[in-house]
Structure formats: C-alpha cells, structure tokens
C-alpha cells in the first residue's frame, strides 16, 4: 500500500509518496523528470544498494551521477562547487532535474545546488534514511555548512516530489535508524501528545523495523511537518517550533566538527537540554523532561552532552550564531510540557549554562 501526504503550497504543492518498492517503479520515477537532463547525487554507502534501479529509471535522459563520500563533513561549499561543475559539464538546461538519493546531507546539498543552478531548477527527494524521510526531505530547506556553523549558507527551494521507499530502511545501520527516531519523537514532543504516547507504546517495534509501525510513524511525522510548512513556509513563526532541540544540537555538531555525532543524536541531547531548561525556568514539569529522556534512551539515543563537548562557553558561542538568534540574543524553542512547544526570546544565559553543566 502506498500512502500519500500532500504539501499544500499552491502552485508549488507536491506529494510525499510512502511505500515499499517505490525506487523500482521506473515509470513513476521517470515521470518526475520531464526535461532532458538529470543529475543523480548520492553517496558511496547508498550507491552500493540503491543507485542501480534509480539510474536505470533515467536511462533515456542525458544524465550524470555524482557519488560523494558519506558524512556531514561533506555538506560544504567545495562539494557544492563540484555539483555546479557537473551540471556545467552536462550542459544542463533550465528544465534539468536533480535527484537526491540519500540522507539529509545529500538532500540538503542537492537541493541547494538545484536552487542555485540557473537561479533554480527542479529537484526530487529520494530519502533513504529515516531522519531524511521524516524531516529534511520535506519543506524545502536546503543548505551547506561552514566551519563556523551548520546550515549557514542555503535557500528555501521546494522539491517537485518526495518519494519514500521504506525498503531502504532495511539497509540502514542501527545507529542511523535511532538517529532518525529522534526527529520522529520531536513531532510528538512539540505538538502531539497522543503521538508521543503511541511512540512510547511502539518504540521497540520501531527499533525492530516493523514495517507497519515504521510506515505509520513516517506518515504521521510527514503529515505534521507538511501542515506546518503549508502554514509557514519560510519560518517566520510556527515553523521555528520544528527546531525544538536544534539550537543545542547544532552547537554540539559544530563543536564536534560534524564528525562522531549524528544529527539525530545531537537533536536528542538538545531536546532534553531544552526540556530541562524549560523545567528550570518554571515553564514545564520536570517529569515531562524525564519522560522525554526515557523515550529517547529506549530509541537508542544519547541524552547527555558528551564529556569532550561539555564546554559551556564554547557551546554558547556556537548557539549565538544560530539562525533563530535575533540581534545577538538567543531565541530558543522550549516547551510547556509534552505536546506544547513555544518560542522564547532572550533566555537567561546563566540558566543555559547550568543546564549544559
């Protein structure tokens, strides 16, 4: 059974298709690239398992394939320039289509390249990690990282479609599956207490890759994000709530040099930091923070700042460069308890230091 979630953005609306075997549906994939030129972007790990059927679907196109090394450290301006060179060598025209086959790094980088080539061309997301399926592939945020911070160079550029083949999760390493569950838990934490309770009841089934549980979690997560994106495409208000835990998490990733710590792991730690800070500020009950930490731990995720990164001054400095900061003052996504996130300006840095300690 194929499930469909629509992202309603008027003329730029697009479907999210969720099901098994979708990467082997050559006719449907080919229809997503009506122009002549196709650039498929993937990484070494994904290419070994899933490149062949995708490349075969575009056999009649003038095409090129860019296979990058895996890892967040590859989401940089040098790799972006390489994609520009690939498109130039392909003589890609305005009706070209870029295909992002991989996780969040590939999706963000490919989307940014599509946003910039000839001031914007079509691209399609084929996410192969749980994290990309429920988060980064939906909503049109594209970017690359700088040494100073994560996602500092980017653009809003919506995909033409998102095709989620849940069969790809069978080849996902356990650590990557857990990292994706952090973003799934986030949707319950910020706006859906019923979904949060469902996740508490199904955590083991999700870790065991039960196909029905995974499909349900992916669809519910995508519906939540699609609704937020439709109401606030460029993050002027409500969409910022999707960054619950991300200001802390991005700072951790920056200090880690985009290595050794997965994005979902950093977000898990960041969500617990945000929940504990909310409790310390009297905005939420401490037991809700404990409930969140327990669920994340059951999903195989860390919930404490790793000792090598436990430098409050360095973390605060990285947090000040967060895109949500205003005039140098921190703006954080906190909560009032499970299912109720909020945007809070000018958070006391002394309280943040105590939480980071």
Secondary structure, DSSP 8 states (H G I E B T S, - for coil): --EEEEE--GGG-EEEEEESSGGG-HHHHHHT--SSEEEEEEEHHHHHHHHHHHHHHTTTSEEEEEEE--SGGG-SHHHHHHHHHHHHHHT--TT-EEEEEESHHHHHHHHHHHHHGGG--EEEEEE-SHHIIIIITSS-EEEEEETTEEEEEEEE---SEEEEEGGGGGGS-HHHHHHHHHHHHHHHHHH-HHHHHHHHHHHHHHHTT-HHHHHHHHHHHHHHHHHHHHH-TT-SSGGGGGGTTHHHHHHHHHHTTTSSS-HHHHHHHHHHHHHHHHHHTTSS-HHHHHHHHHHHHHTT---S--GGG--HHHHHHHHHTSTT-BTTB-EEEEESSTT-EEEEES--HHHHHHHH-
